[in-house]
């Protein structure tokens, strides 16, 4: 009976905007319940893995091209991309967030992948400079290319002065806020390097994981990427993914996972004046948030609810926030669900009714 089923668990109430249909959407997300606003400084992309098979943005770009939308008039490679979906930068959109006074969660590049190989590094620095200059907003970046994100945001010093990783990228951000610079973004004020922390406290970076193969490839790269919040979008989930091994009730965890718990280690030695070096126990980067969802739309592939249940249990065991978005079109059809995407939690098994958000009060982890 419905009344016996526990209510949704939430760390914070969803935005009143969260059910609003989004006209331009990303990586197979059709109703982005976990954000409030989209911002597309680039559009277009190329398929890179199994999760891209039914890319929503690719289909949407074709429609937008047919409607004459100016941002979608350049065709991409017909094998990996499609009509209106060539990777294109849009410098004219860079200043949009400067005009949004009310704080909001902003999904960056719902119609592209910000870390696509053809997005120039200087353009990325401009995007990050705008995010640094608008700390009232929280930016959510989702990429299937976390290896490039890690490389760029932790770039090694090439000037011979021994700068720490990422320092040159931060300099490029400052350059984007400097009026006489060729990369200057109008409206930015010089000094963001000193005004902003690093990693930027208002930027969350996530990667898409559709099956175990891409979990193994992308999660380690994400954990090397500096971000205030690191998250996974496991949608469309098309295979089981083991984030930490099955949990046996009453018997605890069979093995540790560094993805959910952080890799244990030791700090640099602290001088004590006694000749004995002291090191404190530390924990390395870990995931902060996991979103799970089945595929929706034409040609949707099935998600076994047991795969989602295991992920929810693993996250709960490690106290990582988890958000179940939908169980997908195939599940909805087979279970005569009230929502065609399986997006109504009232229809789900009780253990899947979880919609949590990460807490962001702690200091960003590098
Ligand atoms: S990476 Fe995302 S936007 Fe790019 S083709 Fe794949 S699903 Fe589409």
Boltz pocket constraint, residues with backbone or C-beta under 6 A from the ligand:
constraints:
  - pocket:
      binder: B
      contacts: [[A, 26], [A, 27], [A, 28], [A, 44], [A, 45], [A, 46], [A, 47], [A, 48], [A, 49], [A, 51], [A, 52], [A, 55], [A, 56], [A, 57], [A, 58], [A, 80], [A, 110], [A, 111], [A, 112], [A, 113], [A, 144]]
      max_distance: 6.0
